[in-house]
């Protein structure tokens, strides 16, 4: 059985999150560089097929708290410092998916499928 267009759109959202997370995790980031990194991540992921929009919010308050506990002026980007929403459209099926930290772990989830 071939996957439906909605199933393919959900799969594509997962591919985008895998790329986003594993490509950018470990990037040095500070509250001052966060806006530039947000835009770079969005631009990179939006290049992928079927990706309509990506919104990345690097949580600067959490960054500051992590940095305050060290002698460095930056930390490494991880999922706990990001909130992400992406929109994928495949053959008229639109998927909205998010990533947010839940109980200390970054979880990615499909929020809606329409079309």
C-alpha positions in Angstrom: 0.0 0.0 0.0 1.4 3.4 -0.9 1.4 6.1 1.8 -1.2 8.8 1.6 -0.3 12.4 0.9 -1.0 13.2 4.6 1.3 10.4 5.7 4.0 11.6 3.3 3.6 15.2 4.6 4.1 14.0 8.2 7.1 12.0 7.2 8.6 15.1 5.5 8.0 17.1 8.8 10.0 14.4 10.6 12.8 14.6 8.1 13.0 18.4 8.6 13.2 18.0 12.4 15.9 15.4 12.1 17.9 17.6 9.9 17.3 20.7 12.1 18.2 19.0 15.3 21.2 17.0 14.3 22.7 19.7 12.0 22.6 22.5 14.6 22.9 20.7 18.0 26.3 21.6 19.4 26.5 25.0 17.7 28.1 27.6 20.0 25.4 30.2 20.9 25.0 33.2 23.2 22.0 35.4 23.9 23.6 38.0 21.5 24.1 35.5 18.6 20.7 33.8 19.1 18.8 35.9 16.6 21.3 35.3 13.8 21.4 31.6 14.5 17.5 31.5 14.5 17.5 33.0 11.0 20.3 30.7 9.7 18.4 27.6 10.9 15.1 28.8 9.4 16.8 29.6 6.1 18.6 26.2 6.0 15.6 24.1 6.7 13.3 26.1 4.4 15.5 25.0 1.5 14.2 21.5 1.8 11.4 20.1 -0.4 7.8 20.8 0.7 8.9 23.1 3.6 6.7 26.1 3.6 7.8 27.8 6.8 10.0 27.4 9.8 10.0 29.5 13.0 12.8 29.0 15.4 12.8 30.7 18.8 16.0 30.3 20.8 15.1 30.7 24.4 17.5 33.4 25.5 16.5 33.4 29.2 17.3 29.7 29.4 20.6 30.4 27.6 21.5 33.1 30.1 20.7 30.8 33.0 22.9 28.0 31.6 25.8 30.5 30.9 25.5 32.0 34.4 26.4 28.5 35.7 29.7 28.4 33.8 32.8 30.5 33.2 32.1 30.7 29.4 30.2 33.4 27.6 28.3 30.9 25.4 26.9 27.4 25.6 26.1 24.7 23.1 22.7 24.8 21.3 20.5 21.8 22.4 16.8 21.2 22.1 16.2 22.5 25.5 17.0 26.0 24.2 14.7 25.9 21.2 11.0 26.2 20.4 10.3 25.4 16.8 7.3 25.3 14.5 7.4 24.1 10.9 4.8 23.9 8.2 5.1 21.3 5.4 2.8 21.1 2.4 2.8 18.0 0.2 0.2 17.6 -2.5 -2.3 19.9 -0.7 -1.8 18.3 2.7 -0.5 20.8 5.2 1.2 19.6 8.4 2.1 21.8 11.3 4.6 20.3 13.6 6.4 21.6 16.7 9.4 21.0 18.9 9.4 22.0 22.6 11.0 20.8 25.7 8.8 18.7 27.9 10.2 17.6 31.3 13.7 18.3 30.1 13.5 16.5 26.8 13.0 18.0 23.3 9.8 16.5 21.9 8.7 16.8 18.3 5.0 16.4 17.5 2.5 16.8 14.7 0.0 19.5 15.8 -2.3 19.3 12.8 -2.9 17.8 9.3 -5.2 19.6 6.9 -6.1 19.3 3.3 
